[in-house]
Amino acid sequence: MLVRQMEPITQTLAKVLYDMRFYEKSEVEAVKRKGIDMSTFNPFTICRISDVPQQSDGTSCGIMTVKFIEYLSAGIPFNTIDPAKFGYYRLKLAIEALRGEAYV
C-alpha cells in the first residue's frame, strides 16, 4: 500500500528533474536507446527500510531526514545516528551552509 501511495511522488520528482534538465545528455541518450520517452522515465524505486531510528520529539524531523539521507548515501549504519547530538548536527549544517560547504 505504501509503494502505491508513494508512486505519484516518484513520478512527479522524475518529471521535475527532467524539466529542470537535471539529467546529463548521456543519461538521456541511454534511456532513449531503451525505447523509453525521457519525459515519462522514472528512475526511482520505492523501498521500505526497517530499523531506522525515529525522532522522539516533534521538532527533529528535518535534521533526522538530513542525517538519514547523509548516512544512506555514505553507507553508514543508521543505528549510529545519535539523537542526543541533533543540536550539534543542526549547528554543523548551519555553519557549513553559511560557508558554502554544505551539500544542500
PyMOL CGO cylinders between C-alpha atoms (Angstrom):
from pymol import cmd
from pymol.cgo import CYLINDER

trace = [
    CYLINDER, 0.00, 0.00, 0.00, 2.85, 2.41, 0.86, 0.3, 1, 1, 1, 1, 1, 1,
    CYLINDER, 2.85, 2.41, 0.86, 4.51, 1.83, -2.52, 0.3, 1, 1, 1, 1, 1, 1,
    CYLINDER, 4.51, 1.83, -2.52, 1.24, 2.59, -4.31, 0.3, 1, 1, 1, 1, 1, 1,
    CYLINDER, 1.24, 2.59, -4.31, 0.76, 5.79, -2.29, 0.3, 1, 1, 1, 1, 1, 1,
    CYLINDER, 0.76, 5.79, -2.29, 4.34, 6.97, -2.98, 0.3, 1, 1, 1, 1, 1, 1,
    CYLINDER, 4.34, 6.97, -2.98, 4.25, 6.32, -6.73, 0.3, 1, 1, 1, 1, 1, 1,
    CYLINDER, 4.25, 6.32, -6.73, 2.83, 9.76, -7.69, 0.3, 1, 1, 1, 1, 1, 1,
    CYLINDER, 2.83, 9.76, -7.69, 5.67, 11.43, -5.77, 0.3, 1, 1, 1, 1, 1, 1,
    CYLINDER, 5.67, 11.43, -5.77, 8.34, 9.46, -7.64, 0.3, 1, 1, 1, 1, 1, 1,
    CYLINDER, 8.34, 9.46, -7.64, 6.70, 10.25, -10.97, 0.3, 1, 1, 1, 1, 1, 1,
    CYLINDER, 6.70, 10.25, -10.97, 6.43, 13.95, -10.14, 0.3, 1, 1, 1, 1, 1, 1,
    CYLINDER, 6.43, 13.95, -10.14, 10.03, 14.16, -8.95, 0.3, 1, 1, 1, 1, 1, 1,
    CYLINDER, 10.03, 14.16, -8.95, 11.29, 12.41, -12.09, 0.3, 1, 1, 1, 1, 1, 1,
    CYLINDER, 11.29, 12.41, -12.09, 9.31, 14.84, -14.29, 0.3, 1, 1, 1, 1, 1, 1,
    CYLINDER, 9.31, 14.84, -14.29, 10.56, 17.89, -12.38, 0.3, 1, 1, 1, 1, 1, 1,
    CYLINDER, 10.56, 17.89, -12.38, 14.17, 16.72, -12.67, 0.3, 1, 1, 1, 1, 1, 1,
    CYLINDER, 14.17, 16.72, -12.67, 13.73, 16.14, -16.39, 0.3, 1, 1, 1, 1, 1, 1,
    CYLINDER, 13.73, 16.14, -16.39, 12.13, 19.56, -16.91, 0.3, 1, 1, 1, 1, 1, 1,
    CYLINDER, 12.13, 19.56, -16.91, 14.99, 21.19, -14.98, 0.3, 1, 1, 1, 1, 1, 1,
    CYLINDER, 14.99, 21.19, -14.98, 17.47, 19.45, -17.31, 0.3, 1, 1, 1, 1, 1, 1,
    CYLINDER, 17.47, 19.45, -17.31, 18.96, 17.65, -14.31, 0.3, 1, 1, 1, 1, 1, 1,
    CYLINDER, 18.96, 17.65, -14.31, 19.96, 14.57, -16.26, 0.3, 1, 1, 1, 1, 1, 1,
    CYLINDER, 19.96, 14.57, -16.26, 23.19, 14.58, -18.25, 0.3, 1, 1, 1, 1, 1, 1,
    CYLINDER, 23.19, 14.58, -18.25, 22.94, 14.18, -22.01, 0.3, 1, 1, 1, 1, 1, 1,
    CYLINDER, 22.94, 14.18, -22.01, 24.48, 10.68, -21.83, 0.3, 1, 1, 1, 1, 1, 1,
    CYLINDER, 24.48, 10.68, -21.83, 21.80, 9.58, -19.36, 0.3, 1, 1, 1, 1, 1, 1,
    CYLINDER, 21.80, 9.58, -19.36, 19.01, 10.89, -21.60, 0.3, 1, 1, 1, 1, 1, 1,
    CYLINDER, 19.01, 10.89, -21.60, 20.51, 9.12, -24.61, 0.3, 1, 1, 1, 1, 1, 1,
    CYLINDER, 20.51, 9.12, -24.61, 20.86, 5.82, -22.70, 0.3, 1, 1, 1, 1, 1, 1,
    CYLINDER, 20.86, 5.82, -22.70, 17.18, 5.94, -21.73, 0.3, 1, 1, 1, 1, 1, 1,
    CYLINDER, 17.18, 5.94, -21.73, 16.12, 6.81, -25.29, 0.3, 1, 1, 1, 1, 1, 1,
    CYLINDER, 16.12, 6.81, -25.29, 18.15, 3.85, -26.64, 0.3, 1, 1, 1, 1, 1, 1,
    CYLINDER, 18.15, 3.85, -26.64, 15.97, 1.61, -24.48, 0.3, 1, 1, 1, 1, 1, 1,
    CYLINDER, 15.97, 1.61, -24.48, 12.93, 2.98, -26.29, 0.3, 1, 1, 1, 1, 1, 1,
    CYLINDER, 12.93, 2.98, -26.29, 11.66, 4.94, -23.29, 0.3, 1, 1, 1, 1, 1, 1,
    CYLINDER, 11.66, 4.94, -23.29, 10.37, 8.51, -23.58, 0.3, 1, 1, 1, 1, 1, 1,
    CYLINDER, 10.37, 8.51, -23.58, 12.51, 10.57, -21.19, 0.3, 1, 1, 1, 1, 1, 1,
    CYLINDER, 12.51, 10.57, -21.19, 9.56, 12.73, -20.16, 0.3, 1, 1, 1, 1, 1, 1,
    CYLINDER, 9.56, 12.73, -20.16, 7.90, 9.66, -18.62, 0.3, 1, 1, 1, 1, 1, 1,
    CYLINDER, 7.90, 9.66, -18.62, 11.11, 7.98, -17.39, 0.3, 1, 1, 1, 1, 1, 1,
    CYLINDER, 11.11, 7.98, -17.39, 11.04, 7.20, -13.67, 0.3, 1, 1, 1, 1, 1, 1,
    CYLINDER, 11.04, 7.20, -13.67, 14.43, 6.12, -12.27, 0.3, 1, 1, 1, 1, 1, 1,
    CYLINDER, 14.43, 6.12, -12.27, 13.20, 5.83, -8.69, 0.3, 1, 1, 1, 1, 1, 1,
    CYLINDER, 13.20, 5.83, -8.69, 12.25, 2.69, -6.84, 0.3, 1, 1, 1, 1, 1, 1,
    CYLINDER, 12.25, 2.69, -6.84, 10.46, 2.72, -3.52, 0.3, 1, 1, 1, 1, 1, 1,
    CYLINDER, 10.46, 2.72, -3.52, 11.64, 0.55, -0.68, 0.3, 1, 1, 1, 1, 1, 1,
    CYLINDER, 11.64, 0.55, -0.68, 10.87, 0.44, 2.98, 0.3, 1, 1, 1, 1, 1, 1,
    CYLINDER, 10.87, 0.44, 2.98, 13.86, 0.26, 5.33, 0.3, 1, 1, 1, 1, 1, 1,
    CYLINDER, 13.86, 0.26, 5.33, 13.35, -1.25, 8.76, 0.3, 1, 1, 1, 1, 1, 1,
    CYLINDER, 13.35, -1.25, 8.76, 15.20, -0.45, 11.97, 0.3, 1, 1, 1, 1, 1, 1,
    CYLINDER, 15.20, -0.45, 11.97, 15.56, 3.26, 11.18, 0.3, 1, 1, 1, 1, 1, 1,
    CYLINDER, 15.56, 3.26, 11.18, 15.86, 5.46, 14.28, 0.3, 1, 1, 1, 1, 1, 1,
    CYLINDER, 15.86, 5.46, 14.28, 12.76, 7.54, 14.92, 0.3, 1, 1, 1, 1, 1, 1,
    CYLINDER, 12.76, 7.54, 14.92, 12.60, 11.01, 16.40, 0.3, 1, 1, 1, 1, 1, 1,
    CYLINDER, 12.60, 11.01, 16.40, 11.14, 11.18, 19.87, 0.3, 1, 1, 1, 1, 1, 1,
    CYLINDER, 11.14, 11.18, 19.87, 10.08, 14.82, 19.76, 0.3, 1, 1, 1, 1, 1, 1,
    CYLINDER, 10.08, 14.82, 19.76, 8.06, 16.99, 17.42, 0.3, 1, 1, 1, 1, 1, 1,
    CYLINDER, 8.06, 16.99, 17.42, 10.92, 19.14, 16.16, 0.3, 1, 1, 1, 1, 1, 1,
    CYLINDER, 10.92, 19.14, 16.16, 13.70, 16.90, 14.88, 0.3, 1, 1, 1, 1, 1, 1,
    CYLINDER, 13.70, 16.90, 14.88, 12.14, 15.63, 11.66, 0.3, 1, 1, 1, 1, 1, 1,
    CYLINDER, 12.14, 15.63, 11.66, 14.21, 17.92, 9.42, 0.3, 1, 1, 1, 1, 1, 1,
    CYLINDER, 14.21, 17.92, 9.42, 17.63, 17.11, 10.83, 0.3, 1, 1, 1, 1, 1, 1,
    CYLINDER, 17.63, 17.11, 10.83, 16.65, 13.45, 11.14, 0.3, 1, 1, 1, 1, 1, 1,
    CYLINDER, 16.65, 13.45, 11.14, 15.83, 13.39, 7.42, 0.3, 1, 1, 1, 1, 1, 1,
    CYLINDER, 15.83, 13.39, 7.42, 19.12, 15.13, 6.55, 0.3, 1, 1, 1, 1, 1, 1,
    CYLINDER, 19.12, 15.13, 6.55, 21.12, 12.63, 8.62, 0.3, 1, 1, 1, 1, 1, 1,
    CYLINDER, 21.12, 12.63, 8.62, 19.17, 9.70, 7.18, 0.3, 1, 1, 1, 1, 1, 1,
    CYLINDER, 19.17, 9.70, 7.18, 19.95, 10.82, 3.60, 0.3, 1, 1, 1, 1, 1, 1,
    CYLINDER, 19.95, 10.82, 3.60, 23.59, 11.53, 4.52, 0.3, 1, 1, 1, 1, 1, 1,
    CYLINDER, 23.59, 11.53, 4.52, 24.08, 8.12, 6.14, 0.3, 1, 1, 1, 1, 1, 1,
    CYLINDER, 24.08, 8.12, 6.14, 22.18, 6.27, 3.42, 0.3, 1, 1, 1, 1, 1, 1,
    CYLINDER, 22.18, 6.27, 3.42, 24.29, 7.83, 0.66, 0.3, 1, 1, 1, 1, 1, 1,
    CYLINDER, 24.29, 7.83, 0.66, 27.54, 7.13, 2.55, 0.3, 1, 1, 1, 1, 1, 1,
    CYLINDER, 27.54, 7.13, 2.55, 26.63, 3.56, 3.50, 0.3, 1, 1, 1, 1, 1, 1,
    CYLINDER, 26.63, 3.56, 3.50, 26.85, 4.32, 7.24, 0.3, 1, 1, 1, 1, 1, 1,
    CYLINDER, 26.85, 4.32, 7.24, 24.64, 2.20, 9.53, 0.3, 1, 1, 1, 1, 1, 1,
    CYLINDER, 24.64, 2.20, 9.53, 21.59, 4.10, 10.76, 0.3, 1, 1, 1, 1, 1, 1,
    CYLINDER, 21.59, 4.10, 10.76, 21.98, 2.90, 14.32, 0.3, 1, 1, 1, 1, 1, 1,
    CYLINDER, 21.98, 2.90, 14.32, 24.97, 5.25, 14.65, 0.3, 1, 1, 1, 1, 1, 1,
    CYLINDER, 24.97, 5.25, 14.65, 22.73, 8.34, 14.35, 0.3, 1, 1, 1, 1, 1, 1,
    CYLINDER, 22.73, 8.34, 14.35, 22.70, 9.78, 17.86, 0.3, 1, 1, 1, 1, 1, 1,
    CYLINDER, 22.70, 9.78, 17.86, 19.50, 11.71, 18.69, 0.3, 1, 1, 1, 1, 1, 1,
    CYLINDER, 19.50, 11.71, 18.69, 21.36, 13.34, 21.61, 0.3, 1, 1, 1, 1, 1, 1,
    CYLINDER, 21.36, 13.34, 21.61, 23.55, 15.12, 19.02, 0.3, 1, 1, 1, 1, 1, 1,
    CYLINDER, 23.55, 15.12, 19.02, 20.73, 16.70, 16.97, 0.3, 1, 1, 1, 1, 1, 1,
    CYLINDER, 20.73, 16.70, 16.97, 21.64, 20.15, 18.30, 0.3, 1, 1, 1, 1, 1, 1,
    CYLINDER, 21.64, 20.15, 18.30, 25.24, 19.64, 17.16, 0.3, 1, 1, 1, 1, 1, 1,
    CYLINDER, 25.24, 19.64, 17.16, 24.09, 18.29, 13.77, 0.3, 1, 1, 1, 1, 1, 1,
    CYLINDER, 24.09, 18.29, 13.77, 21.89, 21.38, 13.25, 0.3, 1, 1, 1, 1, 1, 1,
    CYLINDER, 21.89, 21.38, 13.25, 24.67, 23.79, 14.19, 0.3, 1, 1, 1, 1, 1, 1,
    CYLINDER, 24.67, 23.79, 14.19, 27.21, 21.98, 11.99, 0.3, 1, 1, 1, 1, 1, 1,
    CYLINDER, 27.21, 21.98, 11.99, 24.84, 22.02, 9.00, 0.3, 1, 1, 1, 1, 1, 1,
    CYLINDER, 24.84, 22.02, 9.00, 24.09, 25.73, 9.51, 0.3, 1, 1, 1, 1, 1, 1,
    CYLINDER, 24.09, 25.73, 9.51, 27.79, 26.61, 9.66, 0.3, 1, 1, 1, 1, 1, 1,
    CYLINDER, 27.79, 26.61, 9.66, 28.53, 24.52, 6.56, 0.3, 1, 1, 1, 1, 1, 1,
    CYLINDER, 28.53, 24.52, 6.56, 25.66, 26.18, 4.71, 0.3, 1, 1, 1, 1, 1, 1,
    CYLINDER, 25.66, 26.18, 4.71, 26.85, 29.67, 5.64, 0.3, 1, 1, 1, 1, 1, 1,
    CYLINDER, 26.85, 29.67, 5.64, 30.35, 28.81, 4.45, 0.3, 1, 1, 1, 1, 1, 1,
    CYLINDER, 30.35, 28.81, 4.45, 29.01, 27.32, 1.23, 0.3, 1, 1, 1, 1, 1, 1,
    CYLINDER, 29.01, 27.32, 1.23, 30.34, 23.90, 2.21, 0.3, 1, 1, 1, 1, 1, 1,
    CYLINDER, 30.34, 23.90, 2.21, 27.03, 22.11, 2.81, 0.3, 1, 1, 1, 1, 1, 1,
    CYLINDER, 27.03, 22.11, 2.81, 25.60, 19.60, 0.38, 0.3, 1, 1, 1, 1, 1, 1,
    CYLINDER, 25.60, 19.60, 0.38, 22.31, 21.45, 0.42, 0.3, 1, 1, 1, 1, 1, 1,
]
cmd.load_cgo(trace, "trace")
